[in-house]
Amino acid sequence: MRLSPGLLAAIFCSSFTLLIAFCLMGQQLQQSPPVVRSFVNEVLVAVVVLDAQGHAVGNLTKDDFQVYDDGKPQTITGFTIIKRATGRDKRA
């Protein structure tokens, strides 16, 4: 399984934040805690697209989507379709 760079950055930031929190709990609170700021250039956006009958639409490409941040269009750098097996798809 290959993780996207945005997901890796989020995991790293979360792990780093937890590490800092545990270190601070071991110290006396008389010291001012360090300030941790994190910025990422990519984020993982999970999307489920359903048709009028409520069925998943699976034949989409990244060109079928538009992503905006503060009203500004953003470039989609990666796109993956994940199909989930249902009870009907399983063969005995």
Secondary structure, 3 states (H helix, E strand, C coil): CCCCHHHHHHHHHHHHHHHHHHHHHHCCCCCCCCCCCCCCCCCCCCCCCECCCCCECCCCCHHHCCEEECCEEECCCCCCCCCCCCCCCCCC
